[in-house]
């Protein structure tokens, strides 16, 4: 079978084709350099005196469904410069054609590099095999590491955040250029000394966006005392909502009293809820012991030593954040409750039959869920309203109280009104939270001092004290256009790359893949 090929379009520029052949299904091209002379790599003097020749075997990009192999005839030259210590040298073809000591052409090396950046090792090698590019997963990763180049741009505005090598165990830090929207550096930990050492090597930085954790702020103050520190606006609003949620958890006892649900009838509970209620009773025993110790002014450290409980648990109990009876979540049955109520009113009281009718409506849950609902509904008809009333979780109450009234149903509005009547301090705490969110959204820096004075006596006093400790960064967050949102987005990208390598990629490989993607 004969082939009519334009070989000049198959091989890199600067090479002359001597001959070609088909061998084992691959196209083998013998080529050599077109230039009659070569420059000495030591003294750069050109030479025409050929000492000898040898062949280099180089892989090139496939063509027409066939792999392409180059037999590159390479000449050795003599250097005639008297002062040059190198007497014999091999000609260089240039990194864009065939790099020195390479087994692949420059353009194929570029493709291999981008495959490694996009897919990593094993997926990249599998895809390269389909492209008829012979490369292993280890080679892909070696190319990515070898071609990695650190960023040398002058930095002015950066964002710093942490990311998890292994959640709750080992963390690193990521630094992003907020002006160019690029990752600049991955640091192996989030220690103050590590971050401060890196920042001190970049004195041109004038703005540092960070979260409200003390570590990055202290590192910035130590390394760049004149730089403007900007707290993340999203975290400020999230911290405010978390402070209100903590206030709701502290107020659960008056809330239950306001909703006439201080006593829970175990006969009304399903089996799953009964297990939760028994766990609540056990937690209440622990809560009583720790609360009594805290009332005697025993320190948290001493309470931990006496009870053997964790510091986090003791702190939650002391702050009144562990009083929920049930962990209320959105259930699979909730969207179908109006249909179930309608079927129940028409006389269908059998759980299995209700489940079969729900299946026609697209319900994917089990018959046990519908059966428990029917059992509870049947019991509720024999109970009074006060006996059946159930308190929502603290998170649900916080959500209802933060929503606008016109977004609530009639039942939710009645619940919120009862809570505001029974826990007036909680209703007062909602006002500064709403106002703080408005200050952030409208960039009203001038209203911040007045807000701090008004919110200090409320249930969110601990949140206000935290803001005053980092007040300059909070003011900058309201006034400056910079925020850490895009740094959070880069952390998501980092997580994607890390999980693509099953969490086994070291920091140098992660950095090479992230920085090389731009």
N, C-alpha and C positions, 0 to 999 in steps of 0.2 A: 504494500500500500504506500503510495507517495503522498507527501505533505508539501504544500506550497505555503511557506511561512515568511513573514516579514520580520526577520530576526532582530533588526535594529530597534524594533518597538518592544522586544521581549527583555532585553538586557539593559542594565543601567547605562546612562550616558557616559562618554569618555572611554568606552571599551570598543574594540574592533573584533568582529566575529571571524574566527579562523575556520571552523567547521562545526557541524552539529549532527546529532544522531538520536535515534529513539532506542533506549535501553531499559528493559523491564518496565515498560509503560511510562517512563519519564523522559523528558526532553533534556539531553545533555548537550550543552553548548561550550565549545572551547573558545576562549576569548583572551585578548591581551590588551595592554595599554596602547593608545594611539601615539602618545608622545615619544619621540626618539631619545629623550634624556630624562633624568630624574634628579631631584635635589637631595643632597646629603642631609639626613636628619640632625646631624651634629653641627655642621658649619653652614648649612643651607646653600652650599656651592653646587651648581648643576654639573652633572657628569654624563658623558656619552659612552664611556668605556664599559662594556658589558663583560662581567666576569663569568657568569653562568646563568642558567635558568632552572626553575622548578615549578611544579604545579600546586596550586591551592584549590581545594574543593570547597565550594561555597554554595549554599542554598539560596535560591531566589524565589520570588513570588510565583505561584502556579499560573499557567496560561492554558486556556481552552480545555480545562479538565485534566491537565497533566501537570505533574510536578516538574519544576525546572531546576537543574543542577548546573552550576558553572564550573568548568575546569579553567581556572585562571592562571595563565602562563605568566609567572612573575620573574622579573629579571633581577639579578644581583649586579651592582655596579661597583667600580673602583672609584674611590675618592682621591683626586690628584692634589688636594690642598696639603702643602707641606706641614702646616701647623695643626691639622686635624688628626686626632688620635684614632678615628674610625677609618680603616682602610677599605673595608668592604661593607656595603649596605644593600638592603632590599628596597625596591621602589615602593612608594606609598600611593594608594589610589584615592585617598580622601575618605573622610568619615561618611560623606553622603553617598559614596559608591560602595566601597568595601572597607570598613574600619580595620585598623591594625589588629592582627591576630584573631579576627572574627571568622565565624563559620557561616554567617548570614550576611546578605547585602544590607546596606544602610536602610533601604526602604522596607525590607522585610523585618529588620530589627525594630523599626518604628511601629509596624503592625503588631508585632509580638508585644511591644511595650504597651500599646493601647489595649490589647486584649487583657493583659495582666492588670491594668488599671481598672478596666470595666468589670471583669469577671473574677479576677483572682486566679488561684492556681489550678485546681482540678476542673472547675467549670470552663476556665479559659482553655485548658489543654484539650478538653473534649470538643469545644467549638473549633479550635484550631485544626483538629483532625478532620473535621468536616470541610474546612477550608483548604485542606491538603497542605497545611503548614506543619512540618514535623517539629514539634516542640513539646517538652514535658512540663508538668506542673511546677517542678522545682526550677526549671529554666525560666519560666514566666516570672516567678517571684524574684529570681536573681536579677533579671533584666529590670524589673520595677525598682529594686533597691539600687542597682548600679546607676540608673539614669535619674535617680532622685536628686533634686537640686533645692537647697534652702532658699527661702524668700529673702531678697536683698532690698526690697522697696523701703523707702523712708516711711515710717509709721507716724500718724498723728492722732487717730481715733481708733481705739481697740476695745474689744469686748472680751471679758474673761468669764469662764464658767467651768464647772466641774463635770466630769463624765465617769461612768463606772466601768472599770475593767471587769469587776465582779460586784454586783449590787450588794450593798451593806458590808462589804469586805475591803475592797481596794478601789481607789479612785485616782484619776488623773485630772489634768487641767487642759483646757483648749483656749487658744488665743486667736481671735479673728480680727481682721482689718475691716472695720465697719464702713469705711469709705469705698473700698474696692470690693466689698462683699466676698472676701476670701479667707480661708483658714491660713494662719501664719505659722503656728507652732503647736505641737502637742507636748505637754510636760508630763513627766512620769508620775507626779503626785500633786497634791494640792497644799503642800506645806508652805508656810509663809516665806521661809528662806528660799525655796526653789522659785516661787513666783517673783519675789523681790529681786533675786539675782538676774532673772531674765529681763524684767522691766528696767533694771539699772543699765543694761546694755543697749537700751533704746531711749536715750534722753530726749528725742524729738517728740515723744508721745505727750500730748496735752490734754486728752480726755480718755478716761478709763470707765467703761460701762461694766457693771458687775451686779451680782445679787446682793442681798443685805446680810449675807454671812460675814462674820468679822474677819475671816482670814484674808480675803482678797483686799478688803479695805485697808487692813494693817500693812499688808505687803506694798500696796500702792503708796501709802503715806511714808513708808520707810524708803522706798526706792525713788519715787517721784513726788516729793512733797508739794510741788507747785501745780501738779496736774489736777484737773477737775474730775471728781469722782461722781458718777451718775448711777443711782439705784435703778433697778429695772421696774418700769411702770406696771407691768403685768403682775409681778410678784408683790408690789405694793397693794394692788387691789385684791389679790388673792389672800395676802396676809390679813387685810381688813376683814374679808369674809370669814377667814378662819378664826379671827378674834371674836366675831359675832357668834360663830358656831360654838366656841368655847363658853361664851356667856350663856347660850341656850342650854348647854350641858350642865352648867352650874345652877340653872334655874328649873331643872326638871321636876323637883319636888313641888314647888308652888304651881307649876304648869299642870301636874297631875291633879293637884287639889282643885285647880280652876276648872278642869274638865271632868270633875267628879269620877276620877278613875284611880283613886288611891288604893282601892282593894281590887285584886284580880281574882276572879273565880276560876280555878283550874279546870272545872267541869266544862267550861266554855271553850277551852283551848284544844287545838288539834294536837296530834302526837308530836309533830315537829316543834310547835310552839311550846308544848309542855316541857320538852327537853331544854329549850331556851330559858323558860321560866325557872326550872330547877337550877340551871347554871347561874341565873341572876340571883337566886337566893344564896348560893354559895359565894358569889362575888360580894353580896351585901355583908356577909360575915367578915370577909377580909377587909372590906371598906370600913366597917365599924372599928376593927382593931387599929387600922392605920389612922383613921380619923381621930380616935381617942388619943393616940400617941402624939399626933400633930397638935391637938388641943393642949397638951402638956408642954408645948414648945420644944419637943424633941426634934432634932435636925433630920433632914431627909437621909443623910448618910447613916445616921444612927438607926433610923427606922429600917433602912435596908439591911443593916447588920443584924438587927433583932428578929425581923420577920423572914429574912431570906428571900424577899421579893426583889424584882428588878427595880433599878432606879427610875426607869421610865414609868412603870406601873405605879410606884409610890407617888411620883410627881403628878400623875393623872388623878389619883384619888384625892390628894391634898388640894388640887385645884378644882375638884368637883366635876371632873370630865368623864366619870365612869358610872353613870346612873341610868343608862338606857336598859329597859327590860327586854325589848325585842329589837333585833336588827332588821328593820323594815327595808325591803328592797322592792323594786318593780318586779312583779311576778308575771309568769306567762299567761295567767288567767285574767289579769287586769283589763286588757283591751276587750275581753268578751263578757265582762260583768253585766253590762246593760242587756245583752241577749239572754244571759242566764236568769236575770231578774224577771224578764218578760216571760220566759218559759216556766219559771217557778209560779208566777201569778196565774198562768193558764192551767195549772194543775199538774205539771210534770215534776215529780219529786224524786224520781229514781236517778241515782248518780250515774249508773252505766248508760241509761237512755240519754241523759243530758250530755254525757261524753260523746255518744254516737252522733248526736245532732251537732255538737260543736265541731266534730271532725269534718262535716260537710261545709263548715264555715272557714276551714283552714287552720284549725287549732292543732298543734303538733305535740301537745303535752300528753301525759299519761292519764289513765282513768283514776289513779289514786288522787291526783290533784283535784279533779272534779268531785270525787267522792267525799274528800275532806271538806270542800266548800259546802256540799249539800248537808253534811252532818252538822257543820257549824250553823248553817242557816236554819236547820230544823230545831237545833237547841235554842237559837236566838229567839225563836217565836215563843218559847216558853219562859224567856227571861224578860226582865224589865229593861227599859232603855238604859238606866244607870249601870245595871249589871253588865250590859253588852258593850258599853263604851270602851274604846281602846285608844290609848295615847299614841300618836305618831312618833317616829324616832326624832331625835334631836336634829338630825340633818334635814328631815322633811319639814320640821317646824321652822328651822332657819330659812329654808327655801320659801315657804309660804309667807313668812313675815317680810322677806325682802322683795317679793313680787308686788307689782302695782295691784291695787284693789280691783280694777276692772279686768284683770287677768285671772281672778279667782272665781271658783264656782260658789254657789250660795252656801253650801256646807262648809267649804274652806273659809269663807268670810266669817261665818259664825264661829268657827274654831279659833281663828286669829283674834276676833273680838274678845272671846272668852279668855284667851291667853293674855292679851293686853290688860284686861281688867284684873286678872289674878296675879300677874307679874309686871307691875308698872315699871320697875327698873329695867326690865328687858325691853319694853316698848321705848323707853327713853334712850337706850343704847342703840336702837336701830337708827335714830335720827342722825347722830354723828357719822355712822357708817355710810348712810346715803349721801351725806354732805361731803365726806372724804372722796367718795367715788366721783362726785360732781367736780370737785377741785382738780382731780387728776384729769378728767376728760376735758375740762375747759381751760386747763393750764393756768388756774387762778392762784399764782404763788402768793399774792398779797393776802389771801384769806387763810393761809396755813396757820399763822400764829394765833389768830382768833379761834380757829378750830381746835388747836391744841388746848387752849384755856378752857373751852367749853366741854371738851371730851374727857379731860383729866378726871373729874369726879365720877364718871360713868363706869359701867361694868367692863369697858374695854380699856381700862387705865393701863394695863400691862402693855398693850399694843402701842398706846401713846408714848409710854416711857421708852419703848424700843425705837420709835421714830425720833424722839428727841436726842438719843445717843448718836444717831446718824443723820442729823437734820440737814447738814450741808448737801449730802448726796440725795436726800429726798427733795430738797429745793431744786437741785440740778435736774432731777428726773422730771419735775413739773415744767421747768423752764427750757431745758435743752431739747433739741430734736432727736438726740441719740437715745437708744434703749437697747436692751439685751435680747430683743426678740429674734433678730437674725442670728445671734450666737446660739440661741436655743435651736433654731432651724439647722445650723451646722452640726449641732450635737446629734440631732436626728439622723443626719447624713452619716455621721461617724458610727452611730449604732447600726445603721444598715450595712455598712462595709464590714464592721466587726462581726455581725451575725452571719454575713455571707461567708466568712471564714470560720464559722462555728465557734467564735470567741477565742481562737487559738493564735490569731495574728499578734505579733509583738508590736511595740509602739513604733519602731522604725519603719516596719512595713505599713502599718496604718497611716503613718504620716506621709510615706512615699505615695501611697495610693490617693490620699486626699489632696495633697499638694500638686500631684502630677495631673489631676483631673482638670485643672484650669488651663 
